[in-house]
Amino acid sequence: METKKPKSVFKQGAISSEFIGESIAKHQTKTSIGAHNIFLGQVRADVINGKPVSAIEYTAYEDMANQKFNDIREAAFEKFELTCMHIYHSLGTVKAGEICLFVFVSSPRRKEVFKALEYIVEAIKADVPVFGKEIFEDDTHQWKVNN
């Protein structure tokens, strides 16, 4: 039996507002949906040891990460009454202020989208092998610690 390779959730660089808007607009005519919820992860210009972060460079074990994203997706559909879900994560360099993670869920019920979105984002942070290298304004860097 042949196993289907999970769809890639990765976008090169920042996730644009146009892409986010187009993804959301596709669901406006679905009359079975009562609620949508969106999470946008944005690169913060944190100051670490006196040095401002100007960007994060994301890397991943892509096959493994895509499988983890797929597992999270399947688990969320089993656990919550969802109509649809989109998950996209950036690879490459994303500047401070730009979007690096986009999660969108829809359901007939509003409570489901709140619970589902928190579950999904927490699972992504805990289980998906995506790594960020924080690039400072002085072009030095350090590996990001998830928090």
C-alpha positions as CSV (number, residue, x, y, z in Angstrom):
1,M,0.0,0.0,0.0
2,E,1.4,3.4,-1.0
3,T,1.3,6.2,1.6
4,K,0.5,9.7,0.5
5,K,3.1,12.3,1.3
6,P,1.7,15.1,3.4
7,K,1.1,18.5,1.7
8,S,3.8,21.0,2.4
9,V,2.9,23.7,4.8
10,F,6.0,25.8,4.2
11,K,6.1,29.2,2.4
12,Q,9.5,30.7,1.5
13,G,9.9,34.0,3.4
14,A,7.2,36.0,5.1
15,I,3.5,35.1,4.7
16,S,1.9,38.0,3.0
17,S,-1.4,39.7,4.0
18,E,-2.6,39.0,0.4
19,F,-2.0,35.3,0.8
20,I,-3.8,35.4,4.2
21,G,-6.7,37.4,2.8
22,E,-7.1,35.1,-0.2
23,S,-7.1,32.0,2.0
24,I,-9.8,33.4,4.2
25,A,-11.9,34.7,1.3
26,K,-12.3,31.2,-0.1
27,H,-14.6,30.4,2.9
28,Q,-17.0,33.3,2.8
29,T,-19.6,31.5,0.7
30,K,-19.7,28.3,2.8
31,T,-23.0,28.5,4.7
32,S,-22.2,25.6,7.1
33,I,-19.5,27.8,8.8
34,G,-20.5,29.8,11.8
35,A,-17.1,30.9,13.0
36,H,-13.5,31.4,11.9
37,N,-10.5,31.9,14.1
38,I,-7.0,33.0,13.0
39,F,-3.6,32.9,14.6
40,L,-0.8,35.0,13.1
41,G,2.7,34.5,14.5
42,Q,4.7,37.6,13.9
43,V,8.5,38.0,14.3
44,R,9.1,40.3,17.3
45,A,11.9,42.8,17.4
46,D,13.0,41.5,20.9
47,V,16.0,43.0,22.5
48,I,18.3,40.2,23.8
49,N,21.4,41.1,25.8
50,G,21.0,44.7,24.5
51,K,20.8,43.7,20.8
52,P,17.6,44.1,18.8
53,V,16.4,41.2,16.7
54,S,16.0,42.3,13.0
55,A,14.8,38.9,11.6
56,I,14.5,35.2,12.2
57,E,15.9,32.7,9.7
58,Y,13.7,29.5,9.9
59,T,14.9,26.1,8.9
60,A,13.2,22.7,9.3
61,Y,13.5,19.0,8.7
62,E,10.9,19.4,6.1
63,D,9.6,15.9,5.6
64,M,9.5,15.3,9.3
65,A,7.9,18.7,10.0
66,N,5.3,18.2,7.3
67,Q,4.4,14.8,8.8
68,K,4.0,16.5,12.3
69,F,1.9,19.3,10.9
70,N,-0.3,16.6,9.2
71,D,-0.6,14.6,12.5
72,I,-1.6,17.8,14.3
73,R,-4.2,18.5,11.6
74,E,-5.7,15.0,11.8
75,A,-5.8,15.1,15.6
76,A,-7.5,18.5,15.6
77,F,-10.2,17.3,13.1
78,E,-10.8,14.2,15.3
79,K,-10.9,16.3,18.5
80,F,-13.0,19.3,17.4
81,E,-15.9,19.9,15.1
82,L,-14.0,21.7,12.3
83,T,-15.1,22.5,8.8
84,C,-11.6,23.5,7.5
85,M,-8.1,24.3,8.6
86,H,-5.1,26.0,7.0
87,I,-1.6,25.9,8.5
88,Y,1.4,27.7,6.9
89,H,4.9,28.3,8.3
90,S,7.7,30.3,6.9
91,L,11.1,29.0,5.9
92,G,14.0,31.3,5.2
93,T,14.4,34.9,6.5
94,V,11.4,36.7,8.0
95,K,12.0,40.3,9.1
96,A,10.7,41.7,12.4
97,G,7.1,42.7,12.0
98,E,6.4,40.1,9.3
99,I,4.2,37.0,9.6
100,C,5.9,33.6,10.0
101,L,3.0,31.4,11.1
102,F,-0.6,31.4,9.8
103,V,-3.2,29.1,11.3
104,F,-6.9,29.4,10.2
105,V,-9.8,27.2,11.4
106,S,-13.5,27.2,10.7
107,S,-16.4,25.5,12.4
108,P,-20.1,25.6,12.6
109,R,-19.6,26.7,16.3
110,R,-17.6,29.5,17.8
111,K,-16.4,27.7,20.9
112,E,-14.8,25.0,18.7
113,V,-12.6,27.4,16.8
114,F,-11.2,29.0,20.0
115,K,-10.4,25.6,21.6
116,A,-9.1,24.1,18.3
117,L,-6.8,27.1,17.5
118,E,-5.1,27.0,21.0
119,Y,-4.7,23.2,20.7
120,I,-3.1,23.5,17.2
121,V,-0.7,26.4,18.0
122,E,0.5,24.7,21.3
123,A,1.0,21.4,19.4
124,I,3.0,23.2,16.7
125,K,5.3,24.9,19.3
126,A,5.8,21.7,21.2
127,D,6.2,19.0,18.4
128,V,7.2,20.4,15.0
129,P,10.9,20.5,14.2
130,V,11.1,24.1,12.9
131,F,14.1,26.1,14.2
132,G,14.7,29.8,14.2
133,K,18.0,31.6,14.2
134,E,17.5,35.1,15.5
135,I,19.5,37.6,13.5
136,F,20.5,40.8,15.3
137,E,20.9,44.3,13.8
138,D,24.7,43.9,14.1
139,D,24.4,40.7,11.9
140,T,25.3,38.4,14.7
141,H,22.9,35.6,15.6
142,Q,21.7,33.0,18.1
143,W,19.3,30.0,18.0
144,K,15.9,31.0,19.2
145,V,14.5,29.4,22.3
146,N,10.7,28.7,22.0
147,N,8.7,30.3,24.7
